[in-house]
């Protein structure tokens, strides 16, 4: 076994090591891309689900199949704050008024998820047990406008002044690869529930 044989063996070990490192790094990058792409898909689906649910409910503020049950639609919003709202509507169009509340839970409620910023978004129908959805909501923020388009300052004392609502919603992944959380933002600018106007 000569000197050139030892150099050949060492050279093949170095090349083999480089190839092994390349395969490991490629495998790690592929895993990261797969995890991130599936996380992005879940994030977009969560955002679409929340946006559809919120838009559907908010557009029905003040609606009633039997208009005699709610003759003054300006009284449909019972309370409004930056991250909570309670209003009257007829969810199932049966003529009976329903109360719907939306509010954001506290950050300490979700200890089982990796994301430290995600919170529960609660939707309560008719004072039932609050039903929350953990879809990665990190922000649920509303701004209220009067009939002239001016912002109504907090706290809102007369909810009958509310003519339109700006809804801001941010959703992040509940779990992330390497602590990099993807996020999606949705804003409904000046959502107007047509039933809020006087009949």
N, C-alpha and C positions, 0 to 999 in steps of 0.2 A: 504494500500500500504506500504509494508515493505521496509526495507533497501536493501534486495536482489533484489527486483523488480527495484529499482532505479539503482543499479549496472548493472542489465541486460539491462536496457534501455540505460545507458551510454555506455556500452560495445557494444551494437548493433549499436549505433550512430558512435562510433569510427571505428568499422569494416565497416559499410556502407560508411563512409567518405573515408577510405582507398581504398575500392572498387571503389568509384566514381573517386578518383584521378588516380587510375590505368587505368580506362576506358578512362579518358581524355588524359592521357599521351600516351596510346596506339593509340587513335584516332589521336593525333598530330603526332606521329611517322609514322603512316600509311599514313597520308597526306603528310608528308615530303618525304617518300620513293616513293610514287606515283608521286609527283611533280618532284623529282630528276630523276626517271627512265624515265619519259616522256621527261624531258629535255635532258637526255643523248641520247635518241633516236633521237630527233630533231637535236641535236648537230652532231651526226654521219651522219645523212642524209644531213645536210648542208655542212659538210666537204666533203662528197662523191660527191655532186653536184658541188661544187667549183673545186675540184681536177679534175673531168672529163672535165669540161669546159676549165680550164686552160691548161691541158695536150693536149686536142684536138686542141686548137688554137695555142699553142706554137710549137707543132710538125709540124704544117703547115707553119711555118715561111719560107718565100722564095719560097713557092709552087705557081705555076701558070699552069693552064691547057694549056695555050699557052706560051711555054717557051721563045718565042721571046719578050714577054712583060717584062720579067725580065731575060735578058741574063746573068747578073752578080749577082748571089744570095748572094754574100758577101755584097751587098748593101741593102739587105732586111731589116735589122734592122736600123731604122731611128734614134732612140735615146734610150739610156739605162741608167738607174740610179738604185739605190738600191731598190726603191719602185715604179718604173714606167718604162714602156717600150712601144715603138711604133715600129711596124714592118709592112711590106708588105706581103700579102698573097692573095690567091684566095679562099675566104671562101666558095663560092657556086659552085666552079669549072666551071664557065661560061667563063673563059678566060680573065676576067677583073680583074685587081689588086684592092685589097681592103686594106685599112689601118686600123689596129687594135691597140688601145691603152689600156693599163691597168695601173691604178694608184690608190693609196690609198688616200682617202679623209682625211680631218682633224678631230680631235677628237671632235671639237665643233659643227660639223654638226648634230650629232645624239643626240638631247636633249630629244627625246621622249622615249628612252630606259633607263632601269634601270642601265645597265652596263656602267660604266664611261670609259671603255677602248675600246669598240667596235667602228668600223669605217666603212665607206662605201667603198666597192671595186668597182671601176668604170671600165666598159668596153665600149669603144667608137669605133663604126664601122663607117669608112668613114666620120669622123668629124661631125657626127650627135650629137644630144643632148646627153650628157653623161647619160648613164643608169647604175645606181648603184644597188647593192644588199646588203641589210642589213641582212646578214646571220651570224652576230656575229664575223666578222673578226677583230682580234686585231693586227695581224702582217702579212704583205706581204713583204717579203724581198728576194732580188735576189743577187746572186754572179755570176760573169761572168768569163769564163775561155777561154784561147786561145787554139790553136791547140796542144800545148805541155802540156796542163793541168795546166798551171800556172794561178794564179788569176790575172785578169786585174784590176789595181788600179783605183779608182775613182778620178776625173771624167773621163769617157771614151770619148776620143776624136775621135778615129778611131773605129767605131762600126764594121767594117769589120774584125777586129781581133777576134770577138766573135765566138767561136766554140761550146761551150756548156754553159748551164745555170743551176745553182742550185736554186731551188725555195723553199722557206720556208713559210709556211702558218700556222697560229694559229687561231683557232676559239673558242670562248667562248659563253656560253648561253647569250642571250640578257636580260633575266630575271632570277632571282635566288631565291631560298627559303632561307631566312635568310642570304642574301648577300654572299652565297657560290657559286661561279661561276665555273662550270665544264669547262674543256678545252680539245681540241683535237689538235694535232700537225701533220702536214704532210710535208714531205720533199721529193722533187724529186731531187735526186743527179745526177748531170751531164746530164740533159735532152739535147739530141742532136737532132736538127731538121736536118734531112738528106739532106734537100734542101739548107742548108747553104753552103755545100761544092760545089766547082766549078764543073760544068758539064763537 
